[in-house]
Amino acid sequence: MVKHILLPALALGMLVFAVVSVVKALPSPRVTLPPEPPPSTTFDRPVAAAGLVEASSENVAVGTPVPGVVKAVHARPGDRVKAGDPLFSIDDRELRAELEVAGAAVAAAQARLARLEAMPRREEIPSAEARLREGEADLGDATLQLARMEQVHDLRAIREEDLSRRRFAVDAARARRDRAQSDLALLEAGAWSEDLEVARAEIRRAQAEARRVETEIERRIVRASLDGEVLQVKVRAGEYAASAALETPLMLLGAVEPLHVRADVDEADAWRVRPGAPATASVRGNASLRVPLEFVRFEPFVIPKRSLTGSVGERVDTRVLQVIYRLVTGGPPLFAGQQVDVFIEGAEPPADSGAHGKGEVR
């Protein structure tokens, strides 16, 4: 009798003990609060969007028009630059040598033109005049010798060959005189106008070649295209800079006064966003910091939503409307490239939207 009562009681006690042990071993549920409260808004019909802070000029990826080894980097991240300020420069020693050669060619062409324009030289005139007088004297002497021989009445006293030689001597002397006279006239006339024009054309060609080399040297200096701030520098002196489109630009430049926010609005909510609607941006990590936004424009082309995995083969079915806002000055400090949570006051749905929603789908 006792055995029949003791065994069930013992079994019941063990069961109770097991249940109590299991209950005590279970973890007690605790409410875990997030480190920071999620962003919130006071708008009645909010449209949420992911925002990215960017320069008002948009982020300008700076590259180089010609590849080469970087000689020097003239700007650092955070530097304020003006349009035309040098950012970095490419090695140009070979072009510097070509510029010296081109400069020497210009100097030689200018010297040739100066020599032509200075003609005739005063020192050359007396010499040409002397040659003319010499030619006239030779002609006079040859003419005199021929006249004496022709005055001989007895043709048997002279040979016909000697008479012919005298006549040829007169013709040769006359030709030398005429040549000396022409040389003097040509010397006194100075340089030929066509020769001057050719010399001037040679100067222009040499100067154009020098300007071409100077332009190539200038292209080795990459300058800022606008007034702004250097946002990122990914190039160092001694590195090779390619002129192709790079995944990571050599430098990033932008106008940061003021900053803009590019908000990605889901296409399903795009119809609710209106120009000039109130909007705010909440800073990631501190939702209590809200910055008012001013509407700037819509990007008219709806684009696919940005892929988060970075996979080339990933299929993205969602598209977003990008809305550009201006950050109102005086708020918390924000930087280009920073993410923010954007809330926009949405438009009211049409009054007959419910009636349309009850239509039968066949």
C-alpha positions in Angstrom: 0.0 0.0 0.0 2.7 2.4 0.9 4.7 1.4 -2.2 1.8 2.2 -4.4 1.5 5.7 -2.9 5.2 6.5 -2.7 6.2 5.7 -6.2 3.6 8.0 -7.9 4.4 10.8 -5.5 8.1 10.5 -6.2 7.5 10.5 -9.9 5.3 13.6 -9.6 8.0 15.3 -7.6 10.6 14.5 -10.2 8.4 15.9 -12.9 7.8 19.1 -11.0 11.5 19.4 -10.4 12.2 18.9 -14.1 9.7 21.5 -15.2 11.0 24.0 -12.7 14.6 23.4 -13.9 13.7 23.8 -17.5 11.8 27.0 -16.8 14.7 28.5 -14.9 17.1 27.5 -17.6 15.1 29.4 -20.3 16.4 32.9 -21.0 14.3 35.6 -19.6 12.9 37.9 -22.4 14.3 41.4 -22.1 13.4 44.4 -24.2 16.6 45.7 -26.0 16.5 49.3 -27.0 18.5 50.6 -30.0 21.6 52.7 -29.2 19.9 55.6 -31.0 16.2 56.1 -31.7 15.1 55.7 -35.3 14.6 58.9 -37.3 11.2 60.4 -37.1 9.3 63.3 -38.6 6.4 65.6 -37.7 4.9 65.6 -41.2 1.4 64.3 -41.5 2.0 62.5 -44.8 5.7 61.9 -44.8 7.6 60.4 -47.8 10.8 58.7 -46.6 13.9 58.7 -48.8 17.6 57.9 -48.6 19.7 61.0 -49.0 23.4 61.5 -49.9 25.1 64.8 -49.3 27.0 66.1 -52.3 28.6 69.3 -53.6 26.2 71.8 -55.2 28.2 71.5 -58.4 28.0 67.7 -58.0 31.2 65.8 -57.3 33.7 66.5 -60.1 36.0 63.6 -60.8 39.3 65.1 -61.8 41.5 63.3 -64.3 44.4 64.0 -66.6 44.1 64.5 -70.3 47.5 62.9 -70.9 49.0 59.9 -69.0 52.3 60.1 -67.3 54.2 60.1 -64.0 53.0 62.6 -61.5 55.6 65.2 -60.8 54.0 67.1 -58.0 50.6 67.3 -56.1 49.7 70.9 -55.4 46.4 70.5 -53.4 45.4 68.5 -50.4 42.0 67.3 -49.1 40.1 70.3 -47.6 42.0 73.0 -49.6 39.8 75.7 -51.1 40.8 76.3 -54.7 39.8 78.8 -57.4 39.1 78.0 -61.0 42.5 77.7 -62.7 44.5 76.8 -59.6 46.9 73.9 -60.2 45.9 70.6 -58.6 48.7 68.3 -59.8 51.2 68.1 -62.6 52.6 65.4 -64.9 56.3 65.0 -65.8 57.1 67.4 -68.7 60.9 67.2 -69.0 60.8 65.9 -72.6 58.5 68.7 -73.7 60.7 71.3 -72.0 63.6 70.1 -74.2 61.3 70.3 -77.3 60.4 73.9 -76.3 64.1 74.9 -76.3 64.5 73.4 -79.8 61.4 75.3 -81.0 62.6 78.5 -79.5 66.0 78.1 -81.3 64.1 77.6 -84.6 62.1 80.8 -84.0 65.3 82.7 -83.3 66.9 81.4 -86.5 63.9 82.3 -88.6 63.8 85.8 -87.2 67.5 86.2 -87.9 67.0 85.2 -91.6 64.2 87.7 -91.9 66.2 90.4 -90.3 69.1 89.7 -92.7 66.7 90.0 -95.7 65.2 93.2 -94.4 68.6 94.8 -93.8 69.6 94.3 -97.5 71.5 95.9 -99.1 74.5 96.0 -96.8 76.4 99.3 -97.1 79.6 97.4 -97.3 78.6 95.5 -100.4 77.7 98.6 -102.5 81.2 99.9 -103.1 82.4 96.4 -104.1 79.6 96.1 -106.7 80.3 99.6 -108.0 84.0 98.7 -108.4 83.1 95.6 -110.4 80.9 97.7 -112.6 83.7 100.2 -113.2 86.1 97.3 -113.9 83.7 95.9 -116.4 83.3 99.3 -118.1 87.1 99.7 -118.3 87.5 96.2 -119.8 84.9 97.0 -122.3 86.5 100.3 -123.2 89.9 98.6 -123.6 88.5 95.8 -125.8 86.6 98.4 -127.9 89.8 100.4 -128.4 91.8 97.3 -129.4 89.1 96.4 -132.0 89.0 99.9 -133.4 92.7 100.0 -133.9 92.7 96.7 -135.7 89.8 97.8 -137.9 91.6 101.0 -138.9 94.3 98.9 -140.7 93.5 99.3 -144.4 95.6 96.6 -145.7 93.8 93.4 -144.6 96.9 91.4 -145.5 98.7 92.9 -142.5 96.3 91.3 -140.0 94.8 87.9 -139.8 91.1 87.4 -139.9 91.3 85.2 -136.8 92.8 88.1 -134.8 90.1 90.4 -135.9 87.4 87.9 -134.8 89.1 87.5 -131.4 89.0 91.3 -130.9 85.3 91.4 -131.7 84.6 88.4 -129.3 86.7 90.2 -126.6 84.4 93.3 -127.0 81.3 91.2 -126.7 82.6 89.4 -123.6 83.7 92.7 -121.9 80.2 94.1 -122.7 78.6 91.1 -121.1 80.7 91.3 -118.0 79.8 95.0 -117.8 76.1 94.3 -118.1 76.3 91.6 -115.5 78.1 93.9 -113.0 75.5 96.5 -113.7 72.7 94.1 -113.1 74.3 92.8 -109.9 74.6 96.4 -108.6 70.9 97.1 -109.5 69.8 93.9 -107.8 71.8 94.7 -104.7 70.5 98.2 -104.4 66.9 96.9 -104.9 67.2 94.9 -101.6 65.4 91.7 -100.7 62.7 90.3 -103.0 59.3 90.7 -101.5 58.5 87.0 -102.1 61.6 86.0 -100.1 60.5 88.3 -97.3 57.1 86.6 -97.3 58.7 83.2 -97.2 60.9 84.3 -94.3 57.9 85.6 -92.4 56.0 82.4 -93.0 58.9 80.4 -91.6 58.7 82.5 -88.5 55.0 81.9 -88.1 55.5 78.2 -88.5 58.3 78.1 -85.9 56.2 80.2 -83.5 53.2 77.9 -84.0 55.4 74.9 -83.2 56.6 76.6 -80.0 53.0 77.4 -79.0 52.1 73.8 -79.6 54.8 72.6 -77.3 53.8 75.2 -74.7 50.2 73.9 -74.9 51.3 70.4 -74.4 53.3 71.5 -71.3 50.3 73.4 -70.0 48.1 70.2 -70.5 50.5 68.5 -68.1 49.2 70.8 -65.3 45.8 69.7 -64.2 43.9 72.8 -62.9 40.6 73.3 -61.0 37.6 73.7 -63.3 35.6 75.7 -60.7 35.8 77.4 -57.3 35.4 74.8 -54.6 37.0 72.4 -52.2 39.2 69.5 -52.7 37.1 66.6 -51.4 39.5 63.7 -52.0 43.1 63.1 -53.3 44.0 59.6 -54.6 47.2 60.5 -56.4 50.8 60.9 -55.2 54.0 62.2 -56.6 55.8 59.5 -58.5 52.7 57.5 -59.3 51.6 56.8 -62.8 48.4 58.6 -63.7 46.3 57.1 -66.5 44.1 59.2 -68.7 41.3 56.7 -68.9 38.1 56.8 -66.8 39.0 55.4 -63.4 36.8 53.7 -60.8 38.5 55.8 -58.2 39.2 59.3 -59.6 42.6 60.9 -59.1 40.9 63.8 -57.3 37.4 64.8 -56.3 36.4 68.4 -56.4 33.2 70.3 -55.7 31.6 73.5 -54.6 30.5 73.0 -51.0 28.9 76.3 -50.4 26.1 75.4 -50.2 25.8 71.6 -50.0 23.1 69.6 -51.7 21.3 66.4 -50.8 20.4 63.9 -53.4 17.3 62.1 -52.2 16.2 58.7 -53.7 12.4 58.5 -53.6 10.9 55.1 -54.4 9.0 55.2 -57.7 5.8 54.1 -55.8 6.0 57.4 -53.8 7.2 59.6 -56.6 3.7 60.9 -57.4 3.4 62.2 -53.8 6.5 64.5 -54.0 5.8 68.1 -55.1 8.2 70.9 -55.9 8.7 73.2 -52.9 7.2 70.8 -50.4 8.7 71.0 -46.9 11.5 68.5 -46.3 14.0 67.7 -43.6 17.2 65.6 -43.3 18.1 63.6 -40.2 21.7 62.9 -39.4 22.7 59.3 -39.2 23.6 58.5 -35.6 21.6 61.3 -34.1 18.0 61.5 -35.3 17.3 64.5 -33.2 19.5 66.6 -35.5 17.2 67.7 -38.3 18.3 70.1 -41.0 15.6 71.9 -43.1 15.9 71.4 -46.9 15.1 73.7 -49.8 13.9 72.2 -53.0 16.2 72.7 -56.0 15.1 70.5 -58.9 14.0 67.0 -60.0 16.3 64.8 -61.9 14.0 64.2 -64.9 15.1 60.6 -65.5 14.1 57.9 -63.0 17.0 55.5 -62.5 17.4 52.0 -61.1 17.9 51.8 -57.4 21.5 51.6 -56.4 22.8 48.1 -55.9 24.0 47.4 -52.4 26.0 44.2 -53.1 27.9 45.6 -56.0 27.3 42.5 -58.1 27.3 43.2 -61.8 24.7 40.5 -62.5 22.3 41.6 -59.7 18.9 42.5 -61.0 17.3 45.6 -59.7 13.5 46.0 -60.2 13.0 49.1 -58.1 13.6 52.5 -59.6 13.9 55.8 -57.8 13.2 59.4 -58.5 16.1 61.6 -57.5 15.2 64.9 -55.9 17.9 67.6 -55.3 17.6 69.7 -52.1 19.8 72.5 -50.8 20.9 72.3 -47.2 19.9 75.4 -45.2 23.0 76.9 -43.6 23.2 77.1 -39.8 22.5 73.4 -39.1 24.8 70.7 -37.8 28.1 70.2 -39.8 27.6 67.8 -42.7 30.2 66.6 -45.2 30.0 65.6 -48.9 29.4 61.9 -49.2 27.5 61.6 -45.9 24.2 59.7 -45.8 21.1 61.2 -44.3 17.5 60.2 -43.8 15.2 62.5 -45.8 11.5 63.1 -45.0 9.3 65.0 -47.4 5.8 66.3 -46.8 3.8 64.2 -49.3 0.8 65.3 -51.3 -2.8 64.2 -50.4 -4.1 61.3 -52.4 -6.8 62.1 -54.9 -10.4 62.1 -53.6 -11.5 59.3 -55.9 -8.5 57.1 -55.3 -10.5 54.8 -53.1 -13.2 54.3 -55.7 -10.7 53.3 -58.3 -9.0 50.9 -55.8 -12.3 48.9 -55.4 -12.5 48.0 -59.1 -12.7 44.3 -59.9 -9.5 42.8 -61.4 -10.3 40.2 -64.0 
